[in-house]
């Protein structure tokens, strides 16, 4: 299908293109648009029916959204915004420059404009900035029959009708009820008798990470969002949460690699911007790595006395860095999933000591056998290297496990305490251990 449409575009057969493209899923159309020349994209976009065009618009990249809004007429903008769900409109506008936001707001009705401005004023990455107001609300005095009629009448333009929210006259959230329960209940049953009163909700200013963890914990498809007076102001749906989880995971991976987080796609990001995101941490790590150089210079007399010691430095530093990175990755992920909390620091410490002893001992035994029997290194040096390796791995496991928890304690993202930073710390300590052990055992 995709190849056929691309061929029709090349031939300029736009009537045939329209017939073919309206049969496609909007997500697939959006992916097709990413491959088109911008001029051809605009022509194809304009021949789409309004409802399909708005659906495609919500899935294409921010760059193409910006290009389309800049290129189309005010009437076309009005048609797109009218068909978009409010949360998709907000997500789009949050990434746009002020001139595009003004152009869109100019082409919306007063009520929508007020709502958009309200949403844009919520803190970035908060539940309020992500929620939608397209939900079904019910009154607890309704019968099941009245509730179903209300859903049929108002649910057409709602983002979801799977879960309905029961509110009072002041919009205070009183309960939730699923469409399944309504359908399976007797028509004369009162809503308050079958609704769930123990409602899990989130505040408009709560962070999106907290919201995502609640979705995971309770297996929600949607969640109500309330203000400080517990008034229902919107809902968050699972499709938005999936995007948040992907965004948060990407951000953590970038931080763990000592890169400033960015939402831009790699291939569409300018090389200068990529360099800017990476250079700050690289400079910090480069300067901090000078400590290891100072340590080597301080123990220069030890290296000169037993030159072979220098050949084992890379192995010890790599083993320590890798061991620390393993522990930090597991602990950071545990913190993100809520499996590890700040009060678990002693449990983590004890577990990493145990793991460090087992792993360190295994590596040391293998390393001793390798360098003593295969490389024929002097026994005293083999013992020195192996003992240092044992304690380096134990220390690396402890540092890798504890640092992310300490970062969380002082309100720093635990992902920062990973990979390169832990490696730098462990490298310095491993060298000190190595040279002190060599001085003690070899009598240098």
C-alpha positions as CSV (number, residue, x, y, z in Angstrom):
1,X,0.0,0.0,0.0
2,X,2.7,2.4,1.0
3,X,4.8,1.8,-2.2
4,X,1.6,2.2,-4.3
5,X,0.8,5.6,-2.7
6,X,4.4,6.8,-3.1
7,X,4.2,5.8,-6.8
8,X,0.9,7.7,-7.2
9,X,2.4,10.8,-5.6
10,X,5.2,10.7,-8.1
11,X,2.7,10.5,-10.9
12,X,0.6,13.3,-9.4
13,X,-2.6,11.3,-9.3
14,X,-4.1,12.9,-6.3
15,X,-7.7,11.7,-6.8
16,X,-6.4,8.1,-6.7
17,X,-4.2,8.9,-3.7
18,X,-7.2,10.1,-1.7
19,X,-9.1,6.9,-2.4
20,X,-6.1,4.8,-1.3
21,X,-5.0,6.8,1.7
22,X,-8.4,7.1,3.5
23,X,-8.2,3.3,3.8
24,X,-5.0,3.5,5.9
25,X,-4.6,3.9,9.6
26,X,-3.8,7.4,10.7
27,X,-0.5,6.3,12.3
28,X,0.6,4.7,9.0
29,X,-0.3,7.8,7.1
30,X,1.7,9.9,9.6
31,X,4.7,7.6,9.0
32,X,4.3,8.0,5.3
33,X,4.3,11.8,5.7
34,X,7.7,11.7,7.4
35,X,9.1,10.3,4.2
36,X,7.6,12.8,1.8
37,X,9.0,16.0,0.4
38,X,7.3,18.9,2.3
39,X,5.6,20.4,-0.8
40,X,4.0,17.0,-1.7
41,X,3.2,16.4,1.9
42,X,1.2,19.6,2.0
43,X,-0.8,18.8,-1.1
44,X,-1.6,15.3,0.2
45,X,-2.5,16.7,3.6
46,X,-5.0,19.1,2.1
47,X,-6.9,16.4,0.2
48,X,-7.5,14.4,3.4
49,X,-11.0,14.5,5.0
50,X,-11.0,16.7,8.1
51,X,-11.3,14.0,10.7
52,X,-8.4,12.0,9.1
53,X,-6.3,15.1,8.7
54,X,-6.6,16.0,12.4
55,X,-5.8,12.4,13.4
56,X,-2.7,12.4,11.2
57,X,-1.6,15.8,12.5
58,X,-1.5,14.5,16.1
59,X,0.9,11.8,15.1
60,X,3.4,13.6,12.9
61,X,6.6,15.1,14.2
62,X,6.7,18.6,15.7
63,X,8.8,19.8,12.7
64,X,6.1,18.8,10.3
65,X,3.3,20.2,12.5
66,X,5.0,23.5,12.6
67,X,5.5,23.5,8.8
68,X,1.8,22.6,8.1
69,X,0.5,25.4,10.5
70,X,2.8,27.9,8.9
71,X,1.6,26.9,5.4
72,X,-2.1,26.4,5.6
73,X,-5.0,29.0,5.8
74,X,-6.7,30.1,9.0
75,X,-9.8,28.2,8.0
76,X,-7.8,25.0,7.7
77,X,-6.2,25.6,11.1
78,X,-9.6,26.0,12.6
79,X,-10.8,22.7,11.1
80,X,-7.8,20.8,12.5
81,X,-8.1,22.2,16.0
82,X,-11.8,21.6,16.0
83,X,-11.2,17.9,15.3
84,X,-8.3,17.4,17.7
85,X,-8.7,16.2,21.2
86,X,-7.7,18.9,23.7
87,X,-4.8,16.9,25.1
88,X,-3.3,16.5,21.6
89,X,-3.8,20.2,21.0
90,X,-1.9,21.0,24.2
91,X,0.9,18.5,23.5
92,X,1.3,20.1,20.0
93,X,1.3,23.7,21.3
94,X,3.7,23.1,24.1
95,X,6.4,22.3,21.5
96,X,5.7,25.3,19.2
97,X,7.2,28.8,19.2
98,X,5.1,31.7,20.3
99,X,4.1,32.8,16.8
100,X,2.6,29.4,16.0
101,X,0.7,29.4,19.3
102,X,-0.7,32.8,18.6
103,X,-1.8,31.7,15.1
104,X,-3.6,28.7,16.5
105,X,-5.2,30.6,19.4
106,X,-6.5,33.2,16.9
107,X,-8.4,30.5,15.1
108,X,-10.1,28.9,18.1
109,X,-13.4,29.8,19.7
110,X,-13.3,31.7,23.0
111,X,-14.1,28.7,25.2
112,X,-11.4,26.6,23.7
113,X,-8.9,29.5,23.9
114,X,-9.5,29.9,27.6
115,X,-9.1,26.1,28.2
116,X,-5.8,26.0,26.1
117,X,-4.4,29.0,28.0
118,X,-5.3,27.3,31.3
119,X,-3.6,24.1,30.3
120,X,-0.5,25.9,29.0
121,X,-0.1,27.5,32.5
122,X,0.3,24.2,34.3
123,X,3.9,23.3,35.1
124,X,5.7,21.4,32.4
125,X,5.5,17.6,32.8
126,X,2.7,17.9,35.4
127,X,-0.6,15.9,35.2
128,X,-2.4,19.2,34.5
129,X,-0.4,19.8,31.3
130,X,-1.1,16.3,30.0
131,X,-4.8,15.7,30.9
132,X,-7.8,16.1,28.7
133,X,-11.3,17.4,29.5
134,X,-13.0,15.0,27.1
135,X,-14.5,12.6,29.7
136,X,-18.0,11.5,30.7
137,X,-19.3,12.7,34.1
138,X,-22.4,11.3,35.8
139,X,-24.4,12.2,38.9
140,X,-24.8,9.6,41.7
141,X,-28.7,10.1,41.7
142,X,-29.0,8.8,38.1
143,X,-30.3,5.4,37.3
144,X,-28.3,3.1,35.1
145,X,-30.8,3.8,32.3
146,X,-30.3,7.5,32.6
147,X,-26.6,7.1,32.8
148,X,-26.4,5.1,29.6
149,X,-28.6,7.6,27.8
150,X,-26.3,10.4,29.0
151,X,-23.3,8.5,27.7
152,X,-24.9,7.9,24.3
153,X,-25.7,11.6,24.1
154,X,-22.4,13.1,25.3
155,X,-19.9,10.3,24.6
156,X,-19.4,10.8,20.9
157,X,-16.8,13.5,21.3
158,X,-15.1,12.1,24.4
159,X,-11.7,10.5,24.3
160,X,-12.9,7.5,26.3
161,X,-16.1,6.2,27.7
162,X,-14.7,3.1,29.3
163,X,-14.7,4.7,32.7
164,X,-17.2,7.4,33.8
165,X,-16.7,9.8,36.7
166,X,-19.4,10.6,39.3
167,X,-19.3,14.2,40.5
168,X,-21.6,16.4,42.6
169,X,-23.0,19.8,41.8
170,X,-19.7,21.4,42.8
171,X,-17.7,19.0,40.5
172,X,-16.2,17.2,43.6
173,X,-15.2,13.7,42.6
174,X,-17.3,11.1,44.4
175,X,-16.8,7.9,42.5
176,X,-16.0,6.0,39.3
177,X,-17.9,3.4,37.4
178,X,-17.0,1.4,34.3
179,X,-19.2,1.2,31.2
180,X,-19.1,-2.6,31.7
181,X,-20.7,-2.4,35.1
182,X,-23.4,0.0,33.8
183,X,-24.3,-2.3,30.9
184,X,-24.5,-5.4,33.1
185,X,-26.6,-3.7,35.8
186,X,-30.4,-3.4,36.0
187,X,-31.7,-0.3,34.4
188,X,-33.4,0.8,37.6
189,X,-30.2,0.6,39.7
190,X,-29.0,3.9,41.2
191,X,-25.4,4.8,40.2
192,X,-24.3,5.6,43.8
193,X,-25.1,2.0,44.7
194,X,-22.7,0.4,42.2
195,X,-20.0,3.0,41.8
196,X,-16.5,2.6,43.2
197,X,-16.1,5.2,46.0
198,X,-12.4,4.5,46.8
199,X,-11.1,6.5,43.9
200,X,-7.4,6.8,43.0
201,X,-6.7,10.2,41.6
202,X,-3.8,12.6,40.9
203,X,-3.5,16.3,41.5
204,X,-3.0,18.7,38.6
205,X,0.5,19.7,39.8
206,X,1.7,16.2,40.4
207,X,4.7,15.0,38.3
208,X,4.1,12.8,35.3
209,X,6.5,10.1,36.8
210,X,4.2,9.7,39.8
211,X,1.2,9.4,37.5
212,X,2.9,6.8,35.3
213,X,3.8,4.7,38.4
214,X,0.1,4.8,39.5
215,X,-1.0,3.6,36.1
216,X,1.4,0.7,36.3
217,X,0.5,-0.1,39.9
218,X,-3.3,-0.2,39.3
219,X,-3.4,-1.2,35.6
220,X,-5.5,1.8,34.8
221,X,-6.7,2.8,31.3
222,X,-7.5,6.3,32.5
223,X,-7.1,8.3,35.8
224,X,-9.0,11.3,37.1
225,X,-7.1,14.6,37.7
226,X,-8.4,16.9,40.5
227,X,-7.5,20.3,41.8
228,X,-6.6,21.1,45.4
229,X,-10.3,21.1,46.4
230,X,-10.8,17.6,44.9
231,X,-12.8,19.0,42.0
232,X,-12.6,16.9,38.8
233,X,-10.8,19.0,36.1
234,X,-9.7,16.3,33.7
235,X,-8.4,12.8,33.0
236,X,-5.2,11.2,31.8
237,X,-5.5,8.3,29.4
238,X,-3.2,5.3,28.8
239,X,-2.0,6.5,25.4
240,X,-0.5,9.6,27.0
241,X,1.1,7.5,29.8
242,X,2.8,5.2,27.2
243,X,4.4,8.3,25.6
244,X,5.5,9.5,29.1
245,X,7.1,6.2,30.0
246,X,9.0,6.2,26.7
247,X,10.1,9.8,27.3
248,X,11.2,9.2,30.9
249,X,13.1,6.0,29.9
250,X,14.9,7.9,27.0
251,X,15.7,10.7,29.4
252,X,17.2,8.3,32.0
253,X,19.3,6.5,29.4
254,X,20.7,9.9,28.2
255,X,21.5,11.0,31.7
256,X,23.2,7.6,32.5
257,X,25.4,8.2,29.5
258,X,26.2,11.7,30.7
259,X,24.2,13.4,28.0
260,X,21.9,16.4,28.5
261,X,18.3,15.0,27.8
262,X,16.7,16.1,24.6
263,X,13.3,15.2,23.0
264,X,14.5,15.7,19.5
265,X,15.1,12.7,17.3
266,X,18.7,11.8,16.8
267,X,18.8,12.1,12.9
268,X,16.8,15.3,12.9
269,X,19.0,17.0,15.6
270,X,21.8,19.4,14.4
271,X,25.3,18.2,15.1
272,X,26.0,21.4,17.0
273,X,23.1,20.8,19.3
274,X,24.2,17.2,19.9
275,X,27.7,18.4,20.8
276,X,26.3,21.1,23.1
277,X,24.3,18.4,25.0
278,X,27.3,16.2,25.5
279,X,30.3,18.5,26.0
280,X,29.4,19.8,29.6
281,X,29.5,16.4,31.2
282,X,32.5,15.4,29.1
283,X,34.4,18.4,30.4
284,X,33.4,17.6,34.0
285,X,34.5,14.0,33.7
286,X,37.7,15.0,31.9
287,X,38.7,17.3,34.8
288,X,37.6,14.8,37.4
289,X,39.7,12.1,35.7
290,X,42.8,14.3,36.4
291,X,42.6,13.0,39.9
292,X,43.6,9.5,38.7
293,X,46.6,11.1,37.0
294,X,47.6,12.8,40.2
295,X,47.3,9.5,42.0
296,X,49.6,7.7,39.5
297,X,52.1,10.5,39.8
298,X,52.0,10.4,43.6
299,X,52.9,6.7,43.5
300,X,55.4,7.0,40.6
301,X,58.2,5.5,42.8
302,X,56.1,2.3,43.2
303,X,55.6,2.0,39.4
304,X,59.3,2.6,38.8
305,X,60.3,-0.1,41.3
306,X,57.9,-2.7,39.8
307,X,57.2,-1.6,36.2
308,X,54.9,-4.6,35.5
309,X,52.3,-3.2,38.0
310,X,51.4,-0.6,35.3
311,X,50.1,-3.2,32.9
312,X,47.3,-4.2,35.3
313,X,45.9,-0.7,35.9
314,X,43.5,-0.8,32.8
315,X,42.1,-4.2,33.9
316,X,41.5,-3.0,37.5
317,X,39.9,0.3,36.4
318,X,37.7,-1.4,33.8
319,X,36.6,-4.2,36.2
320,X,35.7,-1.6,38.9
321,X,33.8,0.7,36.4
322,X,31.8,-2.2,35.0
323,X,30.9,-3.6,38.4
324,X,29.8,-0.2,39.6
325,X,27.7,0.4,36.5
326,X,25.9,-2.9,36.9
327,X,24.8,-2.1,40.4
328,X,23.8,1.5,39.6
329,X,21.7,0.4,36.6
330,X,19.7,-2.1,38.8
331,X,19.3,0.4,41.7
332,X,18.3,3.3,39.4
333,X,15.7,1.1,37.7
334,X,14.4,-0.1,41.0
335,X,14.0,3.5,42.2
336,X,12.2,4.4,39.0
337,X,9.8,1.4,39.3
338,X,9.2,2.0,43.0
339,X,10.8,-1.3,44.0
340,X,13.5,0.5,46.1
341,X,12.8,3.4,48.4
342,X,15.1,5.7,50.4
343,X,14.6,3.6,53.6
344,X,16.0,0.6,51.8
345,X,19.6,2.0,51.7
346,X,20.9,-0.5,54.3
347,X,19.3,-3.4,52.6
348,X,20.9,-2.3,49.3
349,X,24.2,-1.9,51.0
350,X,24.2,-5.4,52.5
351,X,23.0,-7.0,49.3
352,X,25.8,-5.2,47.2
353,X,28.4,-6.2,49.8
354,X,27.3,-9.9,49.4
355,X,27.2,-9.6,45.6
356,X,30.6,-7.8,45.6
357,X,32.2,-10.5,47.7
358,X,30.9,-13.3,45.4
359,X,31.7,-11.6,42.2
360,X,35.0,-10.1,43.4
361,X,36.2,-13.5,44.7
362,X,35.3,-15.2,41.5
363,X,37.1,-12.7,39.3
364,X,40.2,-12.6,41.6
365,X,40.6,-16.4,41.5
366,X,40.3,-16.5,37.7
367,X,42.6,-13.5,37.4
368,X,45.2,-15.1,39.7
369,X,45.2,-18.3,37.7
370,X,45.5,-16.5,34.4
371,X,48.4,-14.2,35.3
372,X,50.3,-16.7,37.5
373,X,50.1,-19.9,35.4
374,X,49.7,-18.4,31.9
375,X,51.7,-15.2,32.1
376,X,54.2,-16.4,34.6
377,X,54.0,-13.3,36.7
378,X,55.8,-13.2,40.1
379,X,53.6,-14.7,42.9
380,X,53.7,-11.6,45.1
381,X,52.5,-9.4,42.2
382,X,49.7,-11.9,41.4
383,X,48.5,-11.7,45.0
384,X,48.7,-7.9,44.9
385,X,46.7,-7.6,41.8
386,X,44.1,-10.2,42.8
387,X,43.5,-8.7,46.3
388,X,43.2,-5.3,44.8
389,X,40.7,-6.7,42.3
390,X,38.6,-8.2,45.0
391,X,38.3,-5.0,47.1
392,X,37.8,-2.9,44.0
393,X,34.8,-4.9,42.9
394,X,33.3,-4.9,46.4
395,X,33.8,-1.1,46.7
396,X,32.4,-0.5,43.1
397,X,29.3,-2.5,43.9
398,X,28.8,-0.5,47.1
399,X,29.3,2.8,45.4
400,X,27.1,1.9,42.4
401,X,24.3,0.8,44.7
402,X,24.4,3.6,47.3
403,X,25.1,6.7,45.2
404,X,21.7,6.7,43.3
405,X,19.8,6.4,46.6
406,X,21.8,9.3,48.0
407,X,21.1,11.3,44.9
408,X,17.4,10.6,45.3
409,X,17.7,11.7,49.0
410,X,19.1,15.1,48.1
411,X,16.6,15.6,45.2
412,X,19.0,14.9,42.3
413,X,18.0,12.6,39.5
414,X,19.5,9.1,40.3
415,X,20.3,8.6,36.6
416,X,23.0,11.2,36.9
417,X,24.8,8.9,39.4
418,X,25.5,6.3,36.8
419,X,28.0,5.1,34.2
420,X,30.7,7.7,33.6
421,X,30.5,9.4,37.1
422,X,30.6,6.2,39.1
423,X,33.5,4.9,36.8
424,X,35.5,8.1,37.6
425,X,35.0,7.7,41.3
426,X,35.8,4.0,41.3
427,X,38.9,4.5,39.1
428,X,40.4,6.9,41.6
429,X,39.7,4.7,44.6
430,X,40.9,1.5,42.8
431,X,44.3,3.1,42.0
432,X,44.7,4.1,45.7
433,X,43.9,0.6,46.8
434,X,46.2,-0.9,44.2
435,X,49.2,1.2,45.1
436,X,48.7,0.9,48.9
437,X,48.4,-2.9,48.6
438,X,51.5,-3.0,46.4
439,X,53.4,-0.9,48.9
440,X,52.3,-3.1,51.8
441,X,52.8,-6.6,50.1
442,X,55.9,-5.8,48.0
443,X,57.6,-3.7,50.7
444,X,58.3,-0.9,48.2
